[in-house]
Amino acid sequence: MPDPILLAIDDGIALITLNRPAQLNALNYQLIDQLMAALDRIEGDAGVRAVILTGAGERAFSAGADIKEFSESVKQGAAVAVRDFVRRGQAMTARLEAFKKPVIAAVNGHAFGGGCEITEAVHLAIASDRALFAKPEIKLGMPPTFGGTQRLPRLAGRKRALELLLAGDPFPPEHAREIGLINRIVPHDQLLAAARELAGRITRHSPGAVAGTITAVTRGLNMSIAEGLLVESEQFAALMPSRDLAEGLAAWKERRPAKYVGA
C-alpha cells in the first residue's frame, strides 16, 4: 500500500503531498498521523525554510475526512469519535496554523470538508483554476470538526461563512479568493511553480523574522489589539540578539542584499 504522505525536500522547500488519489486524498487517521510526523521532521530541519502542501492526482487536494473510517468511530460512541476523529483533526489544523515555517497550500482540485479546513488553517494558499471548495459537513448531519466553524468566519466574516457552512454547496476558486480563503488563482499547470515562486519570495528573508511574523499574526488574531501588540513586541525583542537582525541592518546601511544564515 502506498504511503499516504509523500515528502520531498529541494532547495530549502519541503513538498508534502497527500497521497491517496484513488480516495480523493481523503484524510484517514494514518494520513493525518503521518502528516504530523512529517511536520515534526521539517520543523527540526534548519535547511527547510518553507512548506508546500498539495494533493496527488488530478482530481482533489483533499475531499475531506475518510467517512468510512470515521463512521466506525461514530459507532463506538461520542467519546471514541471525539478522541480519534475530532481531536486528531483539530490537532492537525492547529499544528499547520501555528507552524513556525510558512505553509503554502497548492490546491490542485477539490478541497471539501477537512481539505477546506486545511486551506483555512495554513498561512497562504494558491488555487488551480480547476479547484473547487465546499463545506459539506452539514449534509452528513454534523458541523465541521477540524476548526471550520472557527477559522472560516474569521477569514470570511460571520454571514458569508454561515452561508457556506449551512448550505454546504460547492463554490469556485473565485469566491474562495473573494472571501480571503486563498491568495490567488493560477492555471492548473502552473500551480506548483507559483507556489514555489511564492515560497522563494519568503525564504529570501530572515528565518527568525518569518517565524516571528507568523507567530505574532497567528496569536494576535485571537486577542485584543492591546494583547496582540504585546506579542508583536515580544517577537521583536526575541530577535534582538540574532545575527539576522544585525545583518539586515548592516545590509540596509551598506545598500547591499542581506545574506541571512539564521538566528
N, C-alpha and C positions, 0 to 999 in steps of 0.2 A: 504494500500500500504506500503510495507516495506521501512524503512529508507534507503536512497541512500548511507549513510555513517554509518559505524559501528565503534565505538571507545571502545577499551578495554585497561585498564592500569594494568600492572602487573610487579612488581619488578623494577619499575623505567623506564619501556619501554612502550610507547604507541603504540598500534597496530591499525592503521587505515585501514579499508577495504572498497574499492569501491564496493558497494553492489547493482549492477543492473545486476546480472549474465545472466538473460534472454535477456538482450540487450548488452551482452558482456561488461558490465560496461562502456557503453557509457557515455560521460561527458555532461550530460544535465545541465541546469542552476541551478537547485535545488541541484544537487550533488556538483557542484563547490562551491556554496554558503555555503553548509553545511561543505564541506572540509575546507573552510576558517574559519568558526566558530570553527571547531574542533582544528585547529591550534592556534586560539586565546586562547582557553581554555588551551591547552597544554603549550603554552608559559608562561602563568601565574601560572602554577603549578610547584613549585620548586621540587616536588617529581618526576617529569618526566624528565629524563635525555637524552632520545633518542626516535626517532620515526621510526617505520617500516610501510611502505605503501605497500599494496598489493591489489589484486583483489579477489572478491568472485567467486566461481565456478572453474571448471577445464579447461575452455577454454581461458579465457582472463584476463590479467591485466587491460587493457582498450583498446577497439578498436577505441578510438578517440572520437571526438565530436558527439553529437546526431544530425545526419544530418536532421532528420525530424524537430526538433525544430529550428535548425539553418536556415533551408530553409524558415521557417515562418518569421524570422527576415530579411532575404535577400529580401523577397517580399516587405518589408516595406521601403526598400532603404538603401543606404550606411550608412547614419548617425545612423540609428537604429541598423544595423548589426554590425557596429564598436563598438557602445556603449554596446550592450547586449552580443555580442559574442567575438569580438576580445579583447576588454579591459578587460572583465571578465577573459578570458583565460590567457591573459598576466599577469594580477594581480596574478592569482593563481600560475603560474610558477615562477614569481618573488618572491612571498612570500616563496615558497619552497626553492628557491635558497639562499635567504638571511636569512632563519630561523636560530636562534641562537643555536638551538639544532640540533645534527646530524639527518638527514633524510635519511633512507636507503630504497630504493625501492626493494621489493621482487617480481620480475617479474615472475609471475606464468603462463603466456600464451601469447596471442597476445598483443603486445604493438605497436599499429598502431596510426599514426597521433598524436592526443593530448596525447595518452598514451605514445608514444615515447618521446614527448616533456616533460612530467613529468619526465621520466627517465633521460633526458638530464639535467633537472634543479636540481634534488636532489643531495645531496652530495656524495652518494655512492649507488651502485646498484649491487644486486646479481640476477642472472637469473636462472630459472629452465632450465633443458636440453630440456624441451618442449616449451620454449619461442620462439617467432618469432616477428621480428621487421619490421616496414615499415614506409615510409614517402609517403603515397599515395595521399596527397592533390592535387598533380599535375593532378591526374586523374579526379578530380572534377572541373578542370579549375581554380585553385587558388593556391597560395603559402601557406605554413604553416603560421599560425597566432598566435600561442601561444609561439613564440620565437624560432621555429625550424630553421629559416633561419639565426639566430644569434648564437645560442648555439652549434648546430651541427658542423658548420665549426670551431669553437673554440676547440671542442673536437677532431674532426677527421681530420682537415685540409681542406682547400678550395676545392681541386679537389675531394677528396673522398666524402666529404659532398655533393657537387654538383651532383655527380653521383647518390647518393641515393635520393636527392631531385628532380632531373629532370627525373629519370627513374621511380621512385615510386614503385620499385619491393621489395617484402619482402626479408629479409636477416636473417640468423640464428644467434643464440647467439654467435657462434664462431667468426663471423665477428664483432658483436657488441663489443666483448671483444678486438678484434684486433684494433679497431679504438678508444677505450677508452670510449665507451658508458656505459659499465658495468665493474665491477671489476673482477667478476669470475662467473663460471657456476657450478651448483651443481645438483645432481639428484633431480628430482621433489619432492620426498617425504622428502627430507632433506632441502628444501628451507627455511622455516620459522626458523628451528633450526639454519641454517647457518647465517641467518640474525640476530637472537638473539645472537649468539656467537660473531659476529662482533660488535654488539651494546655493548655487555659486555666488549669487549676489549677497547672500547672507554669510557664507563661510569665509569671505574675504575679510570679515571683521573679527574683532577680538572674541574668542570663545566665552570669556568671562562676561563681557558686555552683553553678548547674545543671551547667555543664561540668566543674567540679572534682569534683562528686559522682559524675558518670558516670565520669570518669577513675579516681577512687580505687576505685570498686567494680569496674570492668572489669579494671583491672590487678591489684587486690588479690586477686581470686578465684584467680589462678594463682600466688599467693605464700604464704609462711608468714604468720601473723598479724604477726610482728615486721616483716617486709618490708612488708606492707600498711600497717602503722601509719606507716612512714616515708613511703609515698606519700601517705597521708592528711595528714601533717604538711606535706609539700611543697605539696600543693594549697592548704592553708590559707595557707601563707606567700606563695604566689604572689598571693593575693587581698589581702594586707595593704595595698598601695598603691592599691587600687581605690577609685573613688568609690562603688561599690555597697556595699562594706563600711561605709564611713563613713555612708552614707545609712541603711543598715539599723540601725546602732547608734543614730543620731540619732532615727530614727522610733520605735524602741522606747522611748527615754528620753522622747520627747515624746508618746507614746501616740497616734500617728497612723499611717496606712498609709504604707509606704515607696513612694517613687517612683524606680524603677530606670531608669537610662539606659544601662547597660552599663559594663563595666570600662574 
